[in-house]
């Protein structure tokens, strides 16, 4: 039997506010253990929470970015469960009335656009962190992370492959970064995902029992976790077994998951309205102001680059997902007579290499949009070769200067004089009679050798297209 994989993702993103969600403790990663916590975030009796307005703002902006409906009136709820890193034995979250719901996100997968439904986005506080080590027995707990503000982005079960899930997570991260509401550092746990996977016979409309893998914190981890879990469920069903609804832990190092516990349902958490916090009321002017702050988002920009400039999904993605690169790219295109594809190739190729080697960002280099556009124009007009262009670019990057002046100073101008090149080709063919004879015997690669000899003799200055044409003509007439 053929099976279809059904995937839903619950993405938890830490918000980059200065303070935590319900207290004034600093919201920062890497502080000494248990130094960024207070009676509120450690759940001391009598301590009262106060909602951080910035958290609401960031959540609403993400809601607009994901095409959600915003609830002008929402509330916060207590989610009750017992775990050592949750000192007050409940987490303040949102249950039946979240800030944002009924949205969607368009993602690109292998050049195809797919729409993924967004069920809801709600705010909540993070729990602490258990510490384990060889130097001590048992577990220790660090409460610094208690009260760190999160948004949870819950997708519809619209994803059908590990590749789609990875593209979805990458797009979510790019939008968070574009909005400036999260640092997106997955290695620090700033973005984590609970991955829900089920399988069903192809063509079936009924969902199978799902298994959830908690706190997967990398794109590749999510990809491999989905592939593994789908395979595990299909093999289990193939042997006549039953998939039980359960929570499993993904071990990225070992490439497999293991059972943690049976999966909880909403009633297991005994949700009830948070009595220490009032309802959240947002007026229309406030919502419209926030809606107006949403910039062009990376996924939309990538699609525009593909449609308007015929860039590949890969090239468009590299430019669109970095605002500095996108701004630089579009500034180049404002210069007349330059090819978008050529600009993209230089930016994603040699400029990216130079930036990587130097540790600089675009604004710190001496390459400007106007200079790159002039360089591309010199190449497209055959004033210089592509190889000479690399030399000019490196000079601009290191020392500045104008492309035309560098070409003149270094003698890089390309030779395109027909009579001069004809004479060069004639001399090279005369010096390589064996290669000419080989070509006549059908060894067509001899033509490439002769073209290379011409380019070497000209010290790379000869127009390669003209040389190729003249060599071919001379061989055909020989």
C-alpha positions in Angstrom: 0.0 0.0 0.0 1.2 3.5 -0.8 1.1 6.0 2.0 1.0 9.8 2.2 2.8 11.7 5.0 0.8 14.4 6.8 2.8 17.0 8.8 1.8 19.9 11.0 4.4 22.2 12.7 4.2 24.1 16.0 7.0 26.7 15.7 8.1 28.4 18.9 10.0 31.6 18.4 11.7 33.6 21.1 11.0 37.3 20.8 13.8 39.8 21.0 12.3 42.1 23.6 14.5 43.8 26.1 12.7 42.2 29.1 10.7 39.1 29.7 7.0 38.7 29.0 5.6 39.2 32.6 8.4 40.8 34.6 11.3 43.3 34.2 14.1 40.7 34.2 16.5 41.0 31.2 15.7 38.9 28.2 19.2 37.7 27.3 20.9 34.4 26.3 24.0 33.2 28.0 23.8 34.8 31.4 25.2 33.0 34.4 22.9 30.3 35.7 19.9 31.7 37.7 21.0 35.4 37.6 18.2 36.7 35.3 15.1 35.6 37.4 12.8 37.1 40.0 9.8 36.1 42.1 7.5 36.6 39.1 9.3 34.4 36.6 10.1 31.8 39.3 6.5 31.6 40.5 6.9 32.7 44.1 3.6 32.9 46.0 2.0 36.4 45.8 4.1 37.6 42.8 1.9 39.1 40.1 2.6 39.2 36.4 2.4 42.3 34.2 2.1 41.8 30.4 4.9 43.3 28.2 3.2 45.4 25.6 6.0 44.8 23.1 5.3 41.1 23.1 1.7 41.8 21.9 3.0 44.2 19.2 5.5 41.6 17.9 2.9 38.8 17.8 0.4 41.0 15.9 3.0 42.0 13.4 3.8 38.4 12.8 0.1 37.7 12.5 -0.2 40.3 9.7 2.9 38.9 8.0 1.2 35.5 7.9 -2.1 36.9 6.6 -3.9 36.2 9.9 -7.1 37.6 11.3 -6.3 39.6 14.5 -8.6 39.2 17.5 -9.1 42.7 18.9 -10.1 41.1 22.2 -8.2 38.1 23.4 -7.2 36.5 26.7 -4.5 34.6 28.4 -4.9 31.1 30.1 -3.1 28.9 32.5 -1.8 25.6 31.0 -1.2 23.3 33.9 1.4 20.6 34.0 4.1 19.4 36.4 7.8 19.4 35.3 10.9 20.4 37.3 11.7 23.4 35.0 8.3 24.9 35.5 8.4 26.2 39.1 4.8 27.4 39.4 3.4 24.2 37.8 1.6 26.2 35.1 2.5 28.1 32.0 0.7 31.3 31.0 -0.3 30.8 27.4 -3.4 31.4 25.2 -6.0 28.7 24.6 -9.3 29.3 22.9 -8.9 33.0 22.0 -5.4 33.6 20.6 -4.2 36.9 19.3 -4.0 35.7 15.7 -5.7 33.0 13.7 -6.9 31.8 10.3 -3.8 32.8 8.2 -1.6 31.3 5.6 2.0 31.3 4.3 3.1 30.8 0.7 6.4 28.8 0.4 8.5 27.8 -2.5 9.4 24.1 -2.8 11.5 23.1 -5.9 10.2 26.1 -7.8 6.6 25.5 -7.0 4.5 27.7 -4.8 2.5 26.1 -2.0 0.1 27.6 0.4 0.2 26.4 4.0 -2.6 27.3 6.4 -1.8 28.9 9.7 -4.2 27.8 12.4 -3.2 30.4 15.1 -0.4 32.5 16.6 -0.5 32.9 20.3 1.9 34.4 23.0 3.2 32.4 26.0 6.1 32.3 28.4 8.9 29.9 28.1 9.9 27.4 30.9 13.3 27.0 32.5 16.0 24.6 31.4 17.2 21.3 32.9 21.0 20.9 33.0 22.8 17.6 32.9 26.5 16.9 33.1 29.2 14.4 33.9 30.5 16.5 36.8 27.3 16.1 38.9 24.6 13.5 39.6 20.9 14.0 38.6 19.6 17.2 37.0 20.0 20.9 37.9 17.6 23.6 36.7 18.4 27.1 35.4 15.4 29.5 35.7 16.9 32.2 33.5 14.7 31.1 30.6 11.5 31.2 32.6 9.3 34.0 31.3 11.2 34.5 28.1 8.5 35.6 25.6 7.5 33.2 22.9 5.1 33.2 20.0 3.8 29.8 18.9 2.9 29.5 15.2 0.7 26.5 14.6 0.2 25.3 11.0 -2.6 23.4 9.5 -1.7 19.7 8.6 -1.0 20.9 5.0 2.6 19.8 4.7 3.2 16.6 2.8 7.0 16.0 2.8 10.1 16.7 4.8 11.2 19.1 2.1 8.0 21.2 2.4 8.4 21.3 6.2 12.0 22.5 5.9 11.1 25.2 3.4 8.2 26.3 5.7 10.5 26.6 8.7 13.2 28.5 6.7 10.5 30.9 5.4 9.2 31.5 9.0 12.7 32.2 10.2 13.3 34.7 7.3 10.1 36.6 8.1 11.0 36.8 11.8 14.3 38.2 10.9 12.8 40.7 8.3 10.4 41.9 11.0 13.2 42.3 13.5 11.2 40.5 16.2 13.5 37.5 16.8 17.2 36.9 16.4 16.5 33.5 14.7 19.5 31.8 16.4 18.5 28.2 16.3 21.7 27.1 18.0 20.6 29.1 21.0 17.0 27.7 20.9 15.5 30.9 19.6 13.4 28.9 17.1 12.2 25.4 18.0 9.6 23.2 16.5 7.2 20.5 17.7 6.8 18.2 14.7 3.6 16.3 14.3 3.7 13.4 11.8 1.1 10.9 10.7 0.6 8.7 7.6 -2.5 7.6 5.7 -3.2 5.5 2.6 -2.9 7.6 -0.5 -6.3 9.0 -1.5 -7.7 8.7 2.0 -9.3 11.8 3.6 -9.1 10.5 7.1 -6.0 11.5 9.2 -4.0 8.8 10.9 -2.9 8.9 14.5 -0.1 11.5 14.9 3.1 11.3 16.8 4.8 14.5 18.0 8.5 15.1 18.3 9.3 17.9 20.7 11.8 20.8 20.5 13.5 20.0 17.2 15.9 23.0 16.8 17.3 22.8 13.3 16.0 22.7 9.8 18.0 19.5 8.9 16.9 18.0 12.2 13.2 18.5 11.3 13.8 17.1 7.8 15.5 13.9 9.1 13.0 13.5 12.0 10.1 13.6 9.6 11.7 11.1 7.2 12.5 8.8 10.1 9.1 9.0 11.7 7.1 8.5 8.5 9.2 5.4 7.7 8.7 4.1 11.2 4.9 4.4 11.0 4.7 2.9 7.5 6.8 -0.1 8.6 4.6 -0.5 11.7 1.4 -0.4 9.7 2.9 -2.8 7.1 3.4 -5.4 9.9 -0.2 -5.1 11.0 0.5 -2.8 13.9 -1.2 0.3 15.1 0.3 3.8 15.4 -0.4 5.2 18.9 -0.8 8.9 19.6 2.4 9.7 21.5 5.2 12.1 22.2 8.7 11.0 21.0 12.1 12.6 21.5 14.2 13.2 18.4 17.9 12.4 18.8 19.7 14.2 16.0 23.1 12.7 16.8 21.8 9.1 16.5 19.3 9.9 13.7 16.3 8.3 15.5 13.6 9.0 18.0 12.4 7.2 21.1 9.2 7.2 23.1 8.8 9.9 25.8 5.1 9.6 26.9 1.6 9.1 25.6 0.4 12.3 23.8 -1.5 14.7 26.0 -4.8 16.2 24.8 -6.0 19.8 25.6 -8.1 18.5 28.5 -5.0 17.1 30.2 -3.7 20.6 30.7 -6.9 21.8 32.5 -6.8 25.2 30.8 -8.6 28.0 32.5 -8.4 31.8 32.2 -5.4 33.5 33.8 -7.0 35.3 36.9 -4.0 37.6 37.4 -4.2 39.2 34.0 -7.0 41.1 32.2 -8.2 40.6 28.7 -6.1 42.1 25.9 -8.0 44.8 24.0 -6.5 46.3 20.8 -8.2 49.3 19.1 -8.4 49.6 15.4 -6.0 52.6 15.1 -3.3 50.6 16.9 -3.9 47.6 14.7 -3.7 49.6 11.5 -0.5 51.3 12.6 1.1 47.9 13.2 -0.2 46.6 9.8 1.5 49.6 8.1 4.9 48.5 9.5 5.0 45.2 7.6 7.7 45.5 4.8 7.9 43.4 1.7 8.7 40.0 3.1 11.5 37.8 1.9 9.3 35.0 0.4 7.3 37.6 -1.6 10.5 39.3 -2.7 12.0 36.0 -3.8 8.9 35.2 -5.9 9.1 38.7 -7.5 12.7 38.3 -8.4 11.9 35.0 -10.1 9.0 36.4 -12.0 10.4 39.8 -13.0 14.0 38.9 -13.5 13.9 35.2 -14.4 16.3 34.4 -11.6 16.5 30.8 -10.3 14.9 29.9 -7.0 18.4 29.6 -5.5 19.8 32.9 -6.7 16.6 34.8 -5.9 16.5 33.3 -2.4 20.1 34.3 -1.6 19.3 37.9 -2.5 15.8 38.1 -1.1 16.5 36.7 2.3 19.2 39.3 3.1 17.8 42.9 3.1 21.2 44.4 2.6 21.8 42.3 -0.5 18.3 42.9 -1.8 18.7 46.7 -1.4 22.1 46.6 -3.1 20.7 44.4 -6.0 17.8 46.7 -6.7 20.1 49.8 -6.6 22.2 48.2 -9.2 19.2 47.6 -11.4 18.4 51.3 -11.3 21.6 51.9 -13.4 20.6 51.6 -17.1 21.9 48.8 -19.3 22.7 46.1 -16.8 21.4 42.5 -16.7 19.7 41.4 -13.5 21.1 37.9 -14.0 24.6 39.2 -14.4 24.3 41.4 -11.2 22.9 38.4 -9.3 25.8 36.1 -10.5 28.4 38.6 -9.3 26.7 39.2 -6.0 26.1 35.6 -5.2 29.5 34.5 -6.6 32.6 36.7 -6.4 31.3 39.4 -4.0 29.9 36.7 -1.6 33.3 35.0 -1.7 35.2 38.3 -1.0 32.8 39.2 1.9 33.2 35.7 3.4 37.0 35.8 3.2 37.2 39.3 4.7 34.5 38.9 7.3 32.9 42.1 6.1 29.3 43.0 5.2 28.4 44.8 2.0 28.2 48.2 3.5 31.7 47.8 4.9 33.2 47.1 1.4 34.2 49.7 -1.2 32.0 48.1 -3.8 29.0 50.2 -4.5 25.9 49.5 -6.7 27.1 52.1 -9.2 30.6 50.6 -9.4 29.3 47.0 -9.8 26.9 48.2 -12.5 29.7 49.9 -14.4 31.8 46.7 -14.1 29.0 44.6 -15.6 28.5 47.1 -18.4 32.2 46.9 -19.3 32.0 43.2 -19.5 28.7 43.1 -21.5 30.1 45.7 -24.0 33.2 43.4 -24.4 35.5 46.2 -23.1 37.0 43.7 -20.7 36.7 39.9 -20.3 35.0 38.2 -17.5 38.4 37.1 -16.1 39.6 40.7 -16.2 36.4 41.7 -14.4 37.3 39.5 -11.4 40.6 41.4 -11.2 38.8 44.8 -11.3 36.3 43.7 -8.7 39.0 42.6 -6.3 40.9 45.9 -6.7 37.7 47.8 -6.0 36.9 45.7 -3.0 40.4 46.1 -1.5 41.4 49.7 -2.5 38.4 51.4 -4.1 38.6 53.2 -7.4 36.5 53.4 -10.5 36.2 50.4 -12.9 37.3 52.3 -16.0 40.4 53.8 -14.3 41.4 50.4 -13.0 41.0 48.8 -16.4 43.2 51.6 -17.9 45.9 51.5 -15.2 46.2 47.7 -15.3 46.0 47.4 -19.1 43.0 45.1 -18.9 41.1 46.3 -22.0 40.0 43.5 -24.2 41.3 43.3 -27.8 38.4 43.2 -30.2 40.1 44.5 -33.3 39.3 41.9 -36.1 42.5 42.3 -38.1 44.7 42.1 -35.1 43.0 38.9 -33.9 43.0 37.3 -37.4 46.8 37.8 -37.5 47.1 36.2 -34.0 45.0 33.2 -35.0 47.0 32.7 -38.2 50.2 32.7 -36.3 48.9 30.2 -33.7 47.6 27.8 -36.3 50.9 28.0 -38.1 52.7 27.1 -34.9 50.4 24.2 -34.2 50.2 22.2 -37.5 49.6 18.9 -35.6 46.6 20.2 -33.8 45.2 21.5 -37.1 45.7 18.1 -38.6 44.1 16.4 -35.6 41.0 18.6 -36.0 40.7 17.6 -39.7 40.8 13.9 -38.6 37.8 14.6 -36.4 39.4 15.4 -33.1 37.2 18.4 -32.4 38.8 19.1 -29.0 41.8 20.3 -30.9 39.8 23.5 -31.6 39.6 24.2 -27.9 43.3 23.7 -27.5 44.0 26.2 -30.3 41.6 28.8 -28.8 43.4 28.4 -25.5 46.7 29.0 -27.2 45.4 32.2 -28.7 44.1 33.4 -25.4 47.5 32.6 -23.7 49.4 34.4 -26.5 47.2 37.5 -26.0 47.7 37.3 -22.2 44.0 36.9 -21.8 43.2 40.2 -23.5 41.7 38.8 -26.7 37.9 38.8 -27.0 37.2 35.1 -26.5 34.0 35.0 -28.6 35.8 36.6 -31.5 38.8 34.2 -31.1 36.5 31.2 -31.0 34.7 32.3 -34.2 38.0 33.2 -36.0 39.6 29.9 -35.0 36.6 27.9 -36.2 36.5 29.8 -39.5 40.3 29.3 -40.1 40.0 25.5 -39.3 37.0 25.1 -41.7 39.0 26.9 -44.5 42.3 25.0 -43.8 
